[in-house]
């Protein structure tokens, strides 16, 4: 990420290039990575249930906290929807990259399971929340159809669904198809981490403090705190608990800005939340891992 920032400042300060990288990663590289890994992951049913409860509880808690806090604070629809995104979404690229480097194959299985659980729940819940929060100011009758269309054609949801189907049918590791998906997927993390770094623009931070505080508390405090409590309650091991905490304590998704802009949210606020949380991740992720190690031994 630091290298990406340096590249943008010194070598490739071309917005169209970085936008192209984001589109390539979103539509091709990350879906390939998710499909290749999810279709071949080996996990027991008992572990899947406990892990699913843990990460889902963290998401629900952060989502509910941000929604209730936004309504109580009187945020208007666009601001509230950006706050909910900032508090409940996660940056899949950062979470996968950190997990891969720290825990290797042992942690990767938990990471891709977390992605297969959170990506569908997050995408559907956030889009529905945006529609409901904007209901008082948005009267476009075609909005509902647009929401359904965007959910159905979401490449991450398609990749997760296809991966789970192939896994259920025992077709994981299919020659050529999985070789291609795995090769494309390997390019996803380095390219997107460079792009995330390049997208950090401190001179563009303009937003009011209360919405940022609510989103940050939801994402960096409520989400990981509930995950830690649930992980201890269901008896997860150190590595899967650490992986879940990485997902809970990493920054919100960079696509929050694009979704806010597309669906009438407060896009500048979303961009500010993404930038600040991305910078905070340098501290919150190591802290979350340290807390998990202290709790689990």
Sine and cosine of phi, psi and omega as CSV:
sin_phi,cos_phi,sin_psi,cos_psi,sin_omega,cos_omega
0.00,0.00,-0.66,0.75,0.05,-1.00
-0.90,0.44,-0.67,0.74,0.04,-1.00
-0.88,0.48,-0.64,0.77,0.03,-1.00
-0.87,0.49,-0.66,0.75,0.05,-1.00
-0.90,0.44,-0.66,0.75,0.01,-1.00
-0.91,0.42,-0.67,0.74,0.00,-1.00
-0.88,0.48,-0.69,0.72,0.00,-1.00
-0.89,0.45,-0.61,0.79,-0.05,-1.00
-0.98,0.21,-0.43,0.90,-0.14,-0.99
-0.88,-0.47,-0.41,0.91,-0.18,-0.98
-0.81,-0.59,-0.75,0.66,-0.09,-1.00
-0.76,-0.65,0.98,0.20,0.06,-1.00
-1.00,-0.09,0.89,0.46,-0.05,-1.00
-0.83,-0.56,0.97,-0.23,-0.05,-1.00
-0.81,0.59,-0.61,0.79,-0.02,-1.00
-0.88,0.47,-0.58,0.82,0.01,-1.00
-0.90,0.44,-0.76,0.65,-0.04,-1.00
-0.93,0.37,-0.54,0.84,0.09,-1.00
-0.90,0.44,-0.63,0.77,0.04,-1.00
-0.91,0.42,-0.63,0.78,0.05,-1.00
-0.88,0.47,-0.69,0.73,0.00,-1.00
-0.88,0.47,-0.70,0.72,0.00,-1.00
-0.91,0.41,-0.68,0.73,0.02,-1.00
-0.88,0.48,-0.69,0.72,0.00,-1.00
-0.91,0.41,-0.67,0.74,-0.08,-1.00
-0.94,0.35,-0.66,0.75,-0.11,-0.99
-1.00,-0.02,-0.39,0.92,-0.11,-0.99
-0.80,-0.60,-0.83,0.55,-0.22,-0.98
-0.95,0.32,-0.79,0.61,0.00,-1.00
-0.92,0.39,-0.67,0.75,0.10,-1.00
-0.84,0.54,-0.63,0.78,0.04,-1.00
-0.90,0.45,-0.68,0.73,0.01,-1.00
-0.88,0.47,-0.74,0.67,-0.02,-1.00
-0.89,0.45,-0.69,0.72,0.00,-1.00
-0.88,0.47,-0.73,0.68,-0.05,-1.00
-0.88,0.47,-0.66,0.75,-0.09,-1.00
-0.99,0.16,-0.68,0.74,-0.04,-1.00
-0.93,0.38,-0.61,0.79,-0.04,-1.00
-0.94,0.33,-0.26,0.97,-0.04,-1.00
-0.87,-0.49,0.06,1.00,-0.05,-1.00
-0.95,0.32,0.56,-0.83,-0.03,-1.00
-0.90,-0.44,0.95,-0.30,-0.04,-1.00
-0.61,-0.79,0.59,-0.81,0.03,-1.00
-0.98,0.20,0.48,-0.88,-0.06,-1.00
-0.89,0.45,-0.61,0.80,-0.01,-1.00
-0.90,0.43,-0.67,0.74,0.02,-1.00
-0.91,0.40,-0.67,0.74,-0.02,-1.00
-0.84,0.54,-0.70,0.71,-0.02,-1.00
-0.89,0.46,-0.72,0.69,-0.01,-1.00
-0.91,0.41,-0.67,0.75,-0.01,-1.00
-0.93,0.37,-0.65,0.76,0.01,-1.00
-0.88,0.47,-0.67,0.74,0.04,-1.00
-0.87,0.49,-0.66,0.75,-0.06,-1.00
-0.90,0.43,-0.81,0.59,-0.08,-1.00
-0.95,0.32,-0.56,0.83,0.02,-1.00
-0.92,0.39,-0.64,0.76,0.03,-1.00
-0.88,0.48,-0.66,0.76,0.04,-1.00
-0.88,0.47,-0.70,0.71,0.02,-1.00
-0.89,0.45,-0.75,0.67,-0.04,-1.00
-0.87,0.50,-0.66,0.75,-0.02,-1.00
-0.90,0.43,-0.72,0.70,0.00,-1.00
-0.91,0.40,-0.66,0.75,0.01,-1.00
-0.88,0.47,-0.74,0.67,-0.02,-1.00
-0.91,0.41,-0.67,0.74,0.01,-1.00
-0.86,0.52,-0.74,0.67,-0.04,-1.00
-0.91,0.41,-0.63,0.78,-0.01,-1.00
-0.92,0.40,-0.76,0.65,-0.02,-1.00
-0.90,0.43,-0.71,0.71,-0.01,-1.00
-0.89,0.46,-0.62,0.78,0.01,-1.00
-0.91,0.41,-0.67,0.74,0.02,-1.00
-0.92,0.38,-0.66,0.75,0.00,-1.00
-0.92,0.38,-0.56,0.83,0.00,-1.00
-0.99,0.17,-0.16,0.99,0.02,-1.00
0.97,0.23,0.41,0.91,0.05,-1.00
-0.90,0.43,0.63,-0.78,0.08,-1.00
-0.96,0.30,0.16,-0.99,-0.11,-0.99
-0.80,0.60,-0.80,0.60,-0.01,-1.00
-0.86,0.51,-0.67,0.74,0.01,-1.00
-0.92,0.40,-0.72,0.70,-0.03,-1.00
-0.87,0.49,-0.67,0.75,-0.02,-1.00
-0.91,0.40,-0.60,0.80,0.05,-1.00
-0.93,0.36,-0.58,0.82,0.05,-1.00
-0.91,0.41,-0.69,0.73,0.01,-1.00
-0.88,0.47,-0.67,0.74,0.06,-1.00
-0.87,0.49,-0.71,0.71,-0.04,-1.00
-0.90,0.43,-0.49,0.87,-0.06,-1.00
-1.00,0.03,-0.44,0.90,-0.19,-0.98
-0.90,-0.44,-0.31,0.95,-0.01,-1.00
-1.00,0.07,0.23,-0.97,0.00,-1.00
-0.69,-0.73,0.46,-0.89,0.04,-1.00
-1.00,0.03,0.98,-0.20,-0.06,-1.00
-0.85,0.52,-0.62,0.78,-0.06,-1.00
-0.90,0.44,-0.74,0.68,0.00,-1.00
-0.90,0.44,-0.71,0.71,-0.03,-1.00
-0.88,0.48,-0.70,0.71,0.00,-1.00
-0.92,0.39,-0.65,0.76,-0.02,-1.00
-0.90,0.43,-0.71,0.71,-0.01,-1.00
-0.91,0.43,-0.71,0.71,-0.02,-1.00
-0.88,0.48,-0.69,0.72,-0.02,-1.00
-0.87,0.49,-0.68,0.73,-0.06,-1.00
-0.96,0.27,-0.52,0.85,-0.07,-1.00
-1.00,0.05,-0.64,0.77,-0.18,-0.98
-0.87,-0.49,-0.13,0.99,0.05,-1.00
0.88,0.47,-0.48,-0.88,-0.06,-1.00
-0.86,0.51,-0.54,0.84,-0.02,-1.00
-0.89,0.46,-0.69,0.72,0.00,-1.00
-0.99,0.15,-0.43,0.90,-0.04,-1.00
-0.88,0.47,-0.61,0.79,0.00,-1.00
-0.86,0.51,-0.69,0.72,0.03,-1.00
-0.92,0.40,-0.60,0.80,-0.03,-1.00
-0.91,0.42,-0.71,0.70,-0.01,-1.00
-0.95,0.31,-0.48,0.88,0.13,-0.99
-0.91,0.41,-0.68,0.74,0.05,-1.00
-0.86,0.51,-0.67,0.75,0.02,-1.00
-0.90,0.43,-0.68,0.73,-0.02,-1.00
-0.91,0.41,-0.42,0.91,0.04,-1.00
-1.00,0.07,-0.75,0.67,-0.15,-0.99
-0.98,0.21,-0.57,0.82,-0.06,-1.00
-0.87,0.49,-0.78,0.63,0.03,-1.00
-0.89,0.46,-0.73,0.69,-0.04,-1.00
-0.87,0.49,-0.73,0.69,-0.06,-1.00
-0.90,0.43,-0.74,0.67,-0.06,-1.00
-0.89,0.46,-0.71,0.71,-0.01,-1.00
-0.93,0.37,-0.74,0.67,-0.06,-1.00
-0.90,0.44,-0.67,0.74,-0.04,-1.00
-0.92,0.39,-0.68,0.73,0.00,-1.00
-0.90,0.44,-0.68,0.73,0.03,-1.00
-0.89,0.45,-0.67,0.75,0.01,-1.00
-0.88,0.47,-0.65,0.76,0.01,-1.00
-0.88,0.48,-0.69,0.72,0.00,-1.00
-0.89,0.46,-0.70,0.71,-0.03,-1.00
-0.93,0.38,-0.67,0.74,-0.02,-1.00
-0.94,0.35,-0.45,0.89,0.02,-1.00
-1.00,-0.02,-0.02,1.00,-0.15,-0.99
-0.83,0.55,-0.56,0.83,-0.06,-1.00
-0.97,0.25,-0.32,0.95,-0.05,-1.00
-0.89,-0.46,-0.17,0.98,-0.04,-1.00
-0.91,-0.42,0.81,-0.59,-0.03,-1.00
-0.83,-0.55,0.26,0.96,-0.02,-1.00
-0.92,0.39,0.91,-0.41,-0.07,-1.00
-0.93,0.38,-0.34,0.94,-0.03,-1.00
-1.00,0.01,0.01,1.00,-0.06,-1.00
-0.89,0.45,-0.66,0.75,0.00,-1.00
-0.86,0.51,-0.69,0.72,0.03,-1.00
-0.90,0.44,-0.62,0.78,0.01,-1.00
-0.90,0.43,-0.63,0.78,0.01,-1.00
-0.89,0.46,-0.75,0.67,0.02,-1.00
-0.87,0.49,-0.66,0.75,0.00,-1.00
-0.89,0.46,-0.70,0.71,-0.03,-1.00
-0.91,0.42,-0.60,0.80,0.02,-1.00
-0.93,0.37,-0.71,0.71,-0.06,-1.00
-0.91,0.42,-0.59,0.81,-0.07,-1.00
-1.00,-0.09,0.10,0.99,0.01,-1.00
-0.89,0.46,0.88,-0.48,-0.09,-1.00
-0.91,0.42,-0.49,0.87,0.01,-1.00
-0.94,0.33,-0.66,0.75,0.05,-1.00
-0.90,0.43,-0.66,0.76,0.02,-1.00
-0.89,0.46,-0.69,0.72,-0.02,-1.00
-0.90,0.43,-0.69,0.72,0.03,-1.00
-0.89,0.47,-0.73,0.68,0.01,-1.00
-0.87,0.50,-0.71,0.70,0.01,-1.00
-0.90,0.44,-0.65,0.76,0.01,-1.00
-0.89,0.46,-0.68,0.73,0.01,-1.00
-0.92,0.40,-0.60,0.80,0.03,-1.00
-0.91,0.41,-0.74,0.67,0.02,-1.00
-0.88,0.48,-0.61,0.79,0.03,-1.00
-0.90,0.44,-0.71,0.71,-0.01,-1.00
-0.90,0.43,-0.56,0.83,-0.02,-1.00
-1.00,0.08,-0.05,1.00,0.00,-1.00
0.96,0.29,0.46,0.89,-0.04,-1.00
-0.98,-0.21,0.24,0.97,0.03,-1.00
-0.89,0.46,0.64,-0.77,0.00,-1.00
0.98,0.18,0.38,0.92,0.02,-1.00
-0.88,0.48,0.80,-0.60,-0.04,-1.00
-0.83,0.56,0.47,-0.88,0.02,-1.00
0.94,0.34,-0.86,0.51,-0.04,-1.00
-0.88,0.48,-0.77,0.63,-0.02,-1.00
-0.96,0.28,-0.52,0.85,0.09,-1.00
-0.88,0.48,-0.71,0.71,0.00,-1.00
-0.91,0.41,-0.72,0.70,-0.01,-1.00
-0.89,0.46,-0.67,0.75,0.01,-1.00
-0.91,0.42,-0.67,0.74,-0.01,-1.00
-0.91,0.43,-0.69,0.72,0.05,-1.00
-0.91,0.42,-0.64,0.76,-0.04,-1.00
-0.90,0.44,-0.50,0.87,0.00,-1.00
-0.90,0.44,-0.42,0.91,-0.01,-1.00
-0.99,0.13,-0.22,0.98,-0.14,-0.99
-0.91,0.41,-0.81,0.58,-0.14,-0.99
-0.90,0.44,-0.77,0.64,0.00,-1.00
-0.88,0.48,-0.66,0.75,-0.02,-1.00
-0.91,0.42,-0.70,0.72,-0.07,-1.00
-0.96,0.29,-0.58,0.82,0.07,-1.00
-0.89,0.46,-0.63,0.77,0.10,-1.00
-0.87,0.49,-0.69,0.73,-0.03,-1.00
-0.92,0.40,-0.62,0.78,0.05,-1.00
-0.88,0.48,-0.71,0.70,0.04,-1.00
-0.88,0.47,-0.66,0.75,0.00,-1.00
-0.91,0.41,-0.47,0.88,-0.05,-1.00
-0.99,0.15,-0.12,0.99,0.02,-1.00
-0.97,0.24,0.91,-0.42,-0.03,-1.00
-0.77,-0.64,1.00,-0.09,-0.08,-1.00
-0.91,0.42,-0.45,0.90,-0.02,-1.00
-0.96,0.27,-0.09,1.00,-0.02,-1.00
-0.97,-0.24,0.18,0.98,-0.05,-1.00
-0.97,0.23,0.97,-0.25,0.00,-1.00
-0.63,-0.78,0.97,-0.24,0.05,-1.00
-0.21,-0.98,0.37,-0.93,0.01,-1.00
-0.96,0.26,0.45,-0.89,-0.13,-0.99
-0.94,0.33,-0.73,0.68,-0.10,-1.00
-0.81,0.59,-0.73,0.68,0.02,-1.00
-0.88,0.47,-0.61,0.79,0.02,-1.00
-0.90,0.43,-0.67,0.75,-0.01,-1.00
-0.89,0.45,-0.71,0.71,-0.01,-1.00
-0.88,0.47,-0.73,0.68,-0.01,-1.00
-0.89,0.46,-0.66,0.75,-0.05,-1.00
-0.94,0.34,-0.65,0.76,0.05,-1.00
-0.89,0.45,-0.68,0.73,0.02,-1.00
-0.86,0.50,-0.71,0.71,-0.09,-1.00
-0.99,0.16,-0.67,0.74,-0.15,-0.99
-1.00,-0.09,-0.21,0.98,-0.02,-1.00
-0.86,-0.51,-0.86,0.50,-0.08,-1.00
-0.90,0.43,-0.76,0.65,-0.05,-1.00
-0.83,0.56,-0.84,0.54,-0.02,-1.00
-0.93,0.36,-0.53,0.85,-0.01,-1.00
-0.90,0.44,-0.69,0.72,0.02,-1.00
-0.93,0.37,-0.62,0.78,0.05,-1.00
-0.87,0.49,-0.71,0.71,0.00,-1.00
-0.88,0.47,-0.71,0.71,0.00,-1.00
-0.88,0.47,-0.70,0.71,-0.01,-1.00
-0.93,0.36,-0.62,0.78,0.02,-1.00
-0.87,0.49,-0.64,0.76,0.04,-1.00
-0.95,0.32,-0.58,0.81,-0.04,-1.00
-0.93,0.37,-0.66,0.75,-0.05,-1.00
-1.00,0.01,-0.11,0.99,0.08,-1.00
0.98,0.19,0.62,0.78,0.09,-1.00
-0.92,0.38,0.42,-0.91,0.09,-1.00
-0.98,0.21,0.10,-1.00,-0.06,-1.00
-0.88,0.47,-0.73,0.69,-0.07,-1.00
-0.92,0.40,-0.80,0.60,0.02,-1.00
-0.88,0.47,-0.57,0.82,0.05,-1.00
-0.91,0.41,-0.64,0.77,0.03,-1.00
-0.91,0.42,-0.66,0.75,0.03,-1.00
-0.88,0.47,-0.71,0.70,0.03,-1.00
-0.87,0.49,-0.63,0.78,0.02,-1.00
-0.93,0.37,-0.55,0.83,0.07,-1.00
-0.89,0.46,-0.69,0.72,0.05,-1.00
-0.90,0.44,-0.60,0.80,-0.03,-1.00
-0.96,0.29,-0.50,0.87,-0.12,-0.99
-0.97,-0.25,-0.06,1.00,0.02,-1.00
-0.99,0.17,0.17,-0.99,-0.06,-1.00
-0.92,0.40,0.30,-0.95,0.11,-0.99
-0.92,0.38,0.25,-0.97,-0.07,-1.00
-0.92,0.39,0.64,-0.77,0.05,-1.00
-0.92,0.40,-0.38,0.92,0.02,-1.00
-0.96,0.29,-0.08,1.00,0.05,-1.00
-0.85,0.53,-0.63,0.78,0.00,-1.00
-0.90,0.44,-0.72,0.69,-0.02,-1.00
-0.90,0.44,-0.65,0.76,0.00,-1.00
-0.93,0.37,-0.63,0.78,0.04,-1.00
-0.89,0.46,-0.68,0.74,0.00,-1.00
-0.92,0.38,-0.62,0.78,-0.05,-1.00
-0.95,0.33,-0.57,0.82,-0.13,-0.99
-0.93,-0.36,0.32,0.95,0.13,-0.99
0.99,0.13,0.35,0.94,0.06,-1.00
-0.99,0.15,-0.06,-1.00,0.05,-1.00
-1.00,0.07,1.00,-0.02,-0.09,-1.00
-0.90,0.44,-0.70,0.71,0.05,-1.00
-0.86,0.51,-0.63,0.77,0.05,-1.00
-0.90,0.44,-0.69,0.72,0.01,-1.00
-0.87,0.49,-0.67,0.74,0.01,-1.00
-0.90,0.44,-0.65,0.76,0.02,-1.00
-0.90,0.43,-0.70,0.71,0.01,-1.00
-0.88,0.48,-0.70,0.71,0.02,-1.00
-0.86,0.51,-0.74,0.68,-0.04,-1.00
-0.89,0.45,-0.76,0.65,-0.04,-1.00
-0.90,0.43,-0.68,0.73,-0.01,-1.00
-0.93,0.37,-0.57,0.82,0.06,-1.00
-0.88,0.47,-0.68,0.73,0.05,-1.00
-0.91,0.40,-0.64,0.77,0.00,-1.00
-0.91,0.41,-0.44,0.90,-0.02,-1.00
-0.86,0.50,-0.46,0.89,0.04,-1.00
-0.88,0.48,-0.40,0.92,0.02,-1.00
-0.96,-0.27,-0.66,0.75,-0.12,-0.99
-0.94,0.35,-0.59,0.81,-0.01,-1.00
-0.92,0.39,-0.77,0.63,0.08,-1.00
-0.86,0.52,-0.61,0.79,0.02,-1.00
-0.90,0.43,-0.68,0.73,0.01,-1.00
-0.89,0.46,-0.65,0.76,0.01,-1.00
-0.92,0.40,-0.66,0.75,0.02,-1.00
-0.89,0.46,-0.67,0.74,0.02,-1.00
-0.90,0.44,-0.64,0.77,0.00,-1.00
-0.90,0.43,-0.68,0.74,0.02,-1.00
-0.89,0.45,-0.64,0.77,0.01,-1.00
-0.92,0.40,-0.59,0.81,-0.04,-1.00
-0.97,0.24,-0.59,0.81,-0.11,-0.99
-0.98,-0.20,-0.21,0.98,0.02,-1.00
0.99,0.13,0.00,0.00,0.00,0.00
